[in-house]
């Protein structure tokens, strides 16, 4: 497959110097020996756990690990240059399946792991949850192994619900009624808060979309954001924020801004990724740490269907000449034992057996663990359009969210966005 040339020579040379290599050397092509595995990871709590355990892998495998650890922007720069150039200097790569996975697979950057994941029953690919597996599978081929997962859950204030005599909402109708009642009784407190930014809100809106019976595309790959279900979801999500959200709410909030409103005691309900829960339960960060509760996403007309996705995965560079040893590293890093250790350290994993193990949930609030179990069972494997150019798609399908929040006609906005999104989908096929 032809590789795209997207940078000039000077940019290539500059970006190739970005690596911050540890655990063994310069990262040059001289390290291509079969006894060395070059691993590139993002800065993350999961990475810190793996880095600390690498000596165990080196001792048991007889292999040497060259670890390059980068911030997300640097990681993207490195991949843009090295993968486009067909470099074999990366063996194992940490990537975001739903953000760049499809583009990487289309461009031939990711090795086909289908036979490898099914060859070891002890490692057990069948142990992986369905949603994350779908997200790391492209055109029927497994191109990555999930390592970090998240789902959308309902954060709520126990004290406010108790004072209002309200049970934890189990349906979207109950959520709206509870938000309305609490807002009326507490004018300075929002009944509901969530992300509002055109692009940022798409991932959290997706769970509402699925729970109302919709999706971004239909079974034939056509835009479906103008379906009746989608229009109702847009109107409902935006209406919760418009009618019961914070006063003078902006339409550019991502999770830090929305989380801050909730943790400062200014909102009763908040829907957000479970992976961010410590922001709400840590007394150093949250004024309401002692009163926070968690529940599964309330059910819409189609049930409770939150996303259940891998935010990060591990893949093997197709250009690597060391793919067998790269796979040995991934097998070790994603084993049941390592997944359990990571999950106990606060990194939600993709293995069903780890969630079923009491140790796997021992460090999580009990109600959060219960909500996660429900979400994992019913979850959908994507939280944004499944396309190559994800950023552009999010901008398009996020337009009706903003329209609904600002009081514009959500249905008309959905119709306009549908036309733009279909043109976008058609352009990606060319």
Protein Blocks (a to p, Z undefined) as FASTA:
>chain_A
ZZddfbdfklmmmmmmmpccehhijopaklmpfkbccddddddfklmmmmmmmmmmmmmn
opacddddddfklmmmmmmmmmmnopakbfbdcddfklmmmmmmmnopaccfklmmmmpm
knommlpcfklmmmmpgehiafbdcfbdcdddddddfklmmmnopacdfbfklmmmmmmm
mmmmmmmbcfbdcdfbfklmmmmmmmmmmmnopafbdfkopacklgfklmmmmmmmmmmm
mmmmcehiafkbcfklmmmmmmnopafbdcddfklmmmmmmmklpmklmmcccddddddf
kopadddddfbdcdddfklcklmmmmmmmmmmmmmklmmmmmmnopacfbfklmmpmklm
mmgcfklmmmmmmmmmmpcfbfbdcdfblmlmmmmmmmmmmmmmnopafklmmmmmmmmm
mmmmmmmmZZ
